[in-house]
Amino acid sequence: MQDVSLFSIDEVSHAEIYGFHFPCVSHDLQEIAWQALNLAIRRIADPEIKPGKVVVRGKLVA
């Protein structure tokens, strides 16, 4: 039997209930939603605004 390591991009809900722990990158969903809403409002206010990039950094949960 081989060992298998898993890594998740988002936290696996309820994994610890079943005795599993997966290292993951956790994202701040409220911040992502806030930034998306802010971009949409700015675009509505000024349709000529050029597309931009917003980076919301995740946090490594080991």
SELOMI-191143 format. One record per atom (N, C-alpha, C): residue in three letters; atom name; x, y, z. Coordinates in pm, 1 decimal. Example, Ala and Ser with C-alpha at 12.3 -4.5 7.8 and 13.67 -1.06 7.14 Angstrom:
! residues 2
{panu->ALA; dose->N; X->1319.0; Y->-569.0; Z->780.0}
{panu->ALA; dose->CA; X->1230.0; Y->-450.0; Z->780.0}
{panu->ALA; dose->C; X->1320.0; Y->-330.0; Z->780.0}
{panu->SER; dose->N; X->1285.0; Y->-225.0; Z->708.0}
{panu->SER; dose->CA; X->1367.0; Y->-106.0; Z->714.0}
{panu->SER; dose->C; X->1290.0; Y->3.0; Z->787.0}
//
This chain:
! residues 62
{panu->MET; dose->N; X->85.2; Y->-118.7; Z->0.0}
{panu->MET; dose->CA; X->0.0; Y->0.0; Z->0.0}
{panu->MET; dose->C; X->88.9; Y->123.8; Z->0.0}
{panu->GLN; dose->N; X->50.8; Y->226.0; Z->-76.6}
{panu->GLN; dose->CA; X->129.0; Y->348.4; Z->-86.8}
{panu->GLN; dose->C; X->64.5; Y->458.5; Z->-4.9}
{panu->ASP; dose->N; X->150.6; Y->546.7; Z->45.9}
{panu->ASP; dose->CA; X->100.0; Y->667.2; Z->110.9}
{panu->ASP; dose->C; X->53.8; Y->764.7; Z->3.1}
{panu->VAL; dose->N; X->-51.2; Y->836.1; Z->33.8}
{panu->VAL; dose->CA; X->-103.3; Y->936.5; Z->-58.3}
{panu->VAL; dose->C; X->-114.4; Y->1067.6; Z->17.6}
{panu->SER; dose->N; X->-63.2; Y->1173.9; Z->-41.5}
{panu->SER; dose->CA; X->-75.4; Y->1307.0; Z->18.1}
{panu->SER; dose->C; X->-175.4; Y->1387.2; Z->-63.7}
{panu->LEU; dose->N; X->-260.8; Y->1459.7; Z->5.6}
{panu->LEU; dose->CA; X->-359.9; Y->1543.7; Z->-60.9}
{panu->LEU; dose->C; X->-339.2; Y->1688.7; Z->-21.5}
{panu->PHE; dose->N; X->-373.6; Y->1777.6; Z->-112.9}
{panu->PHE; dose->CA; X->-366.9; Y->1920.9; Z->-89.1}
{panu->PHE; dose->C; X->-489.6; Y->1981.9; Z->-154.4}
{panu->SER; dose->N; X->-553.4; Y->2074.5; Z->-87.1}
{panu->SER; dose->CA; X->-676.6; Y->2133.2; Z->-138.6}
{panu->SER; dose->C; X->-657.4; Y->2281.9; Z->-166.0}
{panu->ILE; dose->N; X->-725.5; Y->2330.6; Z->-268.0}
{panu->ILE; dose->CA; X->-720.5; Y->2473.3; Z->-298.5}
{panu->ILE; dose->C; X->-811.5; Y->2550.7; Z->-204.0}
{panu->ASP; dose->N; X->-918.3; Y->2492.4; Z->-159.5}
{panu->ASP; dose->CA; X->-1005.5; Y->2552.3; Z->-59.1}
{panu->ASP; dose->C; X->-1020.1; Y->2454.9; Z->56.6}
{panu->GLU; dose->N; X->-1063.2; Y->2505.2; Z->170.4}
{panu->GLU; dose->CA; X->-1080.1; Y->2418.2; Z->286.2}
{panu->GLU; dose->C; X->-1189.1; Y->2315.1; Z->258.3}
{panu->VAL; dose->N; X->-1163.6; Y->2192.4; Z->299.5}
{panu->VAL; dose->CA; X->-1260.4; Y->2084.2; Z->281.6}
{panu->VAL; dose->C; X->-1352.3; Y->2085.0; Z->403.4}
{panu->SER; dose->N; X->-1477.4; Y->2123.6; Z->380.8}
{panu->SER; dose->CA; X->-1569.9; Y->2133.4; Z->493.5}
{panu->SER; dose->C; X->-1597.8; Y->1995.3; Z->552.0}
{panu->HIS; dose->N; X->-1601.2; Y->1989.9; Z->680.2}
{panu->HIS; dose->CA; X->-1633.3; Y->1869.2; Z->756.9}
{panu->HIS; dose->C; X->-1528.2; Y->1758.3; Z->746.3}
{panu->ALA; dose->N; X->-1412.9; Y->1783.7; Z->689.0}
{panu->ALA; dose->CA; X->-1311.9; Y->1678.6; Z->675.2}
{panu->ALA; dose->C; X->-1265.5; Y->1628.3; Z->811.4}
{panu->GLU; dose->N; X->-1249.8; Y->1719.0; Z->906.9}
{panu->GLU; dose->CA; X->-1199.1; Y->1677.8; Z->1038.1}
{panu->GLU; dose->C; X->-1299.8; Y->1592.4; Z->1114.3}
{panu->ILE; dose->N; X->-1428.7; Y->1604.4; Z->1082.9}
{panu->ILE; dose->CA; X->-1529.0; Y->1518.7; Z->1146.2}
{panu->ILE; dose->C; X->-1497.9; Y->1372.3; Z->1115.9}
{panu->TYR; dose->N; X->-1447.6; Y->1348.2; Z->996.2}
{panu->TYR; dose->CA; X->-1417.4; Y->1212.2; Z->952.5}
{panu->TYR; dose->C; X->-1272.2; Y->1172.8; Z->978.5}
{panu->GLY; dose->N; X->-1199.9; Y->1256.9; Z->1051.9}
{panu->GLY; dose->CA; X->-1062.4; Y->1224.7; Z->1088.3}
{panu->GLY; dose->C; X->-958.3; Y->1259.9; Z->984.3}
{panu->PHE; dose->N; X->-993.5; Y->1344.2; Z->888.9}
{panu->PHE; dose->CA; X->-898.9; Y->1384.2; Z->785.1}
{panu->PHE; dose->C; X->-856.6; Y->1528.6; Z->806.1}
{panu->HIS; dose->N; X->-731.9; Y->1555.5; Z->771.9}
{panu->HIS; dose->CA; X->-683.9; Y->1693.9; Z->769.1}
{panu->HIS; dose->C; X->-610.4; Y->1712.5; Z->637.5}
{panu->PHE; dose->N; X->-656.1; Y->1808.7; Z->558.8}
{panu->PHE; dose->CA; X->-592.9; Y->1838.3; Z->431.5}
{panu->PHE; dose->C; X->-526.6; Y->1974.6; Z->439.6}
{panu->PRO; dose->N; X->-396.9; Y->1983.2; Z->411.3}
{panu->PRO; dose->CA; X->-337.5; Y->2116.0; Z->397.8}
{panu->PRO; dose->C; X->-407.4; Y->2185.7; Z->280.7}
{panu->CYS; dose->N; X->-423.4; Y->2316.6; Z->291.6}
{panu->CYS; dose->CA; X->-496.0; Y->2386.7; Z->185.9}
{panu->CYS; dose->C; X->-456.5; Y->2533.6; Z->181.8}
{panu->VAL; dose->N; X->-501.6; Y->2599.1; Z->77.8}
{panu->VAL; dose->CA; X->-494.1; Y->2744.3; Z->68.8}
{panu->VAL; dose->C; X->-634.7; Y->2795.0; Z->97.0}
{panu->SER; dose->N; X->-648.4; Y->2870.4; Z->204.4}
{panu->SER; dose->CA; X->-778.4; Y->2923.0; Z->245.9}
{panu->SER; dose->C; X->-795.4; Y->3063.2; Z->188.3}
{panu->HIS; dose->N; X->-912.1; Y->3089.4; Z->131.9}
{panu->HIS; dose->CA; X->-940.2; Y->3219.3; Z->71.6}
{panu->HIS; dose->C; X->-1042.2; Y->3295.8; Z->154.6}
{panu->ASP; dose->N; X->-1026.2; Y->3426.5; Z->159.6}
{panu->ASP; dose->CA; X->-1120.2; Y->3513.7; Z->229.3}
{panu->ASP; dose->C; X->-1235.2; Y->3545.0; Z->133.2}
{panu->LEU; dose->N; X->-1343.2; Y->3467.6; Z->142.9}
{panu->LEU; dose->CA; X->-1454.1; Y->3481.6; Z->49.0}
{panu->LEU; dose->C; X->-1523.5; Y->3616.6; Z->59.5}
{panu->GLN; dose->N; X->-1528.2; Y->3674.2; Z->179.3}
{panu->GLN; dose->CA; X->-1588.4; Y->3807.5; Z->193.6}
{panu->GLN; dose->C; X->-1506.9; Y->3911.8; Z->118.5}
{panu->GLU; dose->N; X->-1374.8; Y->3902.2; Z->126.3}
{panu->GLU; dose->CA; X->-1288.5; Y->3997.9; Z->55.8}
{panu->GLU; dose->C; X->-1302.9; Y->3982.0; Z->-95.4}
{panu->ILE; dose->N; X->-1310.5; Y->3858.1; Z->-143.0}
{panu->ILE; dose->CA; X->-1328.9; Y->3834.4; Z->-286.3}
{panu->ILE; dose->C; X->-1461.6; Y->3894.7; Z->-332.3}
{panu->ALA; dose->N; X->-1568.1; Y->3872.3; Z->-255.5}
{panu->ALA; dose->CA; X->-1699.7; Y->3927.0; Z->-290.3}
{panu->ALA; dose->C; X->-1696.8; Y->4079.7; Z->-289.2}
{panu->TRP; dose->N; X->-1632.3; Y->4137.4; Z->-188.0}
{panu->TRP; dose->CA; X->-1623.1; Y->4283.4; Z->-177.5}
{panu->TRP; dose->C; X->-1550.0; Y->4342.2; Z->-298.3}
{panu->GLN; dose->N; X->-1439.2; Y->4281.7; Z->-335.7}
{panu->GLN; dose->CA; X->-1361.5; Y->4331.3; Z->-449.6}
{panu->GLN; dose->C; X->-1440.6; Y->4318.4; Z->-580.0}
{panu->ALA; dose->N; X->-1512.8; Y->4207.6; Z->-597.5}
{panu->ALA; dose->CA; X->-1594.0; Y->4189.0; Z->-718.4}
{panu->ALA; dose->C; X->-1705.4; Y->4293.2; Z->-725.5}
{panu->LEU; dose->N; X->-1770.4; Y->4317.1; Z->-612.9}
{panu->LEU; dose->CA; X->-1876.8; Y->4417.8; Z->-608.0}
{panu->LEU; dose->C; X->-1820.9; Y->4556.5; Z->-637.2}
{panu->ASN; dose->N; X->-1705.6; Y->4587.4; Z->-580.6}
{panu->ASN; dose->CA; X->-1640.8; Y->4715.8; Z->-603.1}
{panu->ASN; dose->C; X->-1608.1; Y->4734.7; Z->-751.6}
{panu->LEU; dose->N; X->-1555.4; Y->4630.4; Z->-816.1}
{panu->LEU; dose->CA; X->-1525.4; Y->4639.1; Z->-959.2}
{panu->LEU; dose->C; X->-1652.6; Y->4662.0; Z->-1040.8}
{panu->ALA; dose->N; X->-1760.1; Y->4591.4; Z->-1005.7}
{panu->ALA; dose->CA; X->-1886.3; Y->4605.9; Z->-1078.4}
{panu->ALA; dose->C; X->-1942.6; Y->4747.3; Z->-1063.4}
{panu->ILE; dose->N; X->-1938.1; Y->4800.4; Z->-943.0}
{panu->ILE; dose->CA; X->-1989.5; Y->4936.0; Z->-918.7}
{panu->ILE; dose->C; X->-1907.4; Y->5038.7; Z->-995.7}
{panu->ARG; dose->N; X->-1775.6; Y->5023.1; Z->-995.0}
{panu->ARG; dose->CA; X->-1689.8; Y->5116.1; Z->-1069.9}
{panu->ARG; dose->C; X->-1718.1; Y->5108.2; Z->-1219.4}
{panu->ARG; dose->N; X->-1742.7; Y->4987.1; Z->-1269.0}
{panu->ARG; dose->CA; X->-1770.1; Y->4969.1; Z->-1412.3}
{panu->ARG; dose->C; X->-1904.8; Y->5030.3; Z->-1450.7}
{panu->ILE; dose->N; X->-2004.5; Y->5018.0; Z->-1362.6}
{panu->ILE; dose->CA; X->-2135.7; Y->5079.0; Z->-1388.0}
{panu->ILE; dose->C; X->-2123.0; Y->5231.4; Z->-1388.2}
{panu->ALA; dose->N; X->-2045.9; Y->5284.8; Z->-1294.5}
{panu->ALA; dose->CA; X->-2027.4; Y->5429.8; Z->-1284.6}
{panu->ALA; dose->C; X->-1950.7; Y->5484.9; Z->-1404.4}
{panu->ASP; dose->N; X->-1857.9; Y->5406.5; Z->-1458.2}
{panu->ASP; dose->CA; X->-1777.0; Y->5450.8; Z->-1571.6}
{panu->ASP; dose->C; X->-1756.5; Y->5333.7; Z->-1667.2}
{panu->PRO; dose->N; X->-1846.7; Y->5316.9; Z->-1765.5}
{panu->PRO; dose->CA; X->-1836.1; Y->5203.6; Z->-1857.9}
{panu->PRO; dose->C; X->-1707.9; Y->5203.0; Z->-1941.5}
{panu->GLU; dose->N; X->-1640.3; Y->5317.1; Z->-1948.4}
{panu->GLU; dose->CA; X->-1517.1; Y->5325.5; Z->-2026.8}
{panu->GLU; dose->C; X->-1393.7; Y->5280.0; Z->-1948.5}
{panu->ILE; dose->N; X->-1411.7; Y->5250.1; Z->-1821.4}
{panu->ILE; dose->CA; X->-1297.6; Y->5208.9; Z->-1739.7}
{panu->ILE; dose->C; X->-1238.5; Y->5078.9; Z->-1794.5}
{panu->LYS; dose->N; X->-1107.8; Y->5072.7; Z->-1796.7}
{panu->LYS; dose->CA; X->-1040.7; Y->4953.6; Z->-1849.0}
{panu->LYS; dose->C; X->-1042.6; Y->4841.8; Z->-1745.2}
{panu->PRO; dose->N; X->-1050.1; Y->4717.7; Z->-1792.0}
{panu->PRO; dose->CA; X->-1045.5; Y->4605.4; Z->-1697.9}
{panu->PRO; dose->C; X->-915.1; Y->4607.3; Z->-1618.7}
{panu->GLY; dose->N; X->-923.7; Y->4568.2; Z->-1496.3}
{panu->GLY; dose->CA; X->-805.8; Y->4565.5; Z->-1411.0}
{panu->GLY; dose->C; X->-788.5; Y->4428.9; Z->-1348.7}
{panu->LYS; dose->N; X->-694.8; Y->4422.0; Z->-1259.4}
{panu->LYS; dose->CA; X->-666.9; Y->4296.8; Z->-1190.4}
{panu->LYS; dose->C; X->-666.2; Y->4323.7; Z->-1041.0}
{panu->VAL; dose->N; X->-732.7; Y->4238.4; Z->-967.4}
{panu->VAL; dose->CA; X->-733.9; Y->4246.9; Z->-822.0}
{panu->VAL; dose->C; X->-682.0; Y->4114.2; Z->-769.4}
{panu->VAL; dose->N; X->-587.6; Y->4119.4; Z->-678.9}
{panu->VAL; dose->CA; X->-532.3; Y->3997.9; Z->-619.7}
{panu->VAL; dose->C; X->-574.3; Y->3992.0; Z->-473.4}
{panu->VAL; dose->N; X->-643.1; Y->3885.4; Z->-438.1}
{panu->VAL; dose->CA; X->-676.6; Y->3858.8; Z->-298.7}
{panu->VAL; dose->C; X->-597.3; Y->3735.0; Z->-260.7}
{panu->ARG; dose->N; X->-497.8; Y->3754.5; Z->-180.0}
{panu->ARG; dose->CA; X->-407.7; Y->3644.3; Z->-145.9}
{panu->ARG; dose->C; X->-472.0; Y->3547.8; Z->-47.2}
{panu->GLY; dose->N; X->-444.7; Y->3421.2; Z->-68.9}
{panu->GLY; dose->CA; X->-492.2; Y->3317.8; Z->21.8}
{panu->GLY; dose->C; X->-392.8; Y->3296.3; Z->134.8}
{panu->LYS; dose->N; X->-429.6; Y->3209.1; Z->226.0}
{panu->LYS; dose->CA; X->-345.1; Y->3179.3; Z->341.3}
{panu->LYS; dose->C; X->-323.3; Y->3028.6; Z->344.9}
{panu->LEU; dose->N; X->-199.1; Y->2986.7; Z->359.4}
{panu->LEU; dose->CA; X->-167.3; Y->2844.6; Z->367.9}
{panu->LEU; dose->C; X->-206.2; Y->2792.0; Z->504.8}
{panu->VAL; dose->N; X->-289.9; Y->2690.0; Z->506.5}
{panu->VAL; dose->CA; X->-330.8; Y->2623.9; Z->630.0}
{panu->VAL; dose->C; X->-271.5; Y->2484.1; Z->623.7}
{panu->ALA; dose->N; X->-168.9; Y->2461.9; Z->703.6}
{panu->ALA; dose->CA; X->-98.8; Y->2332.5; Z->696.9}
{panu->ALA; dose->C; X->-154.3; Y->2231.2; Z->793.0}
//
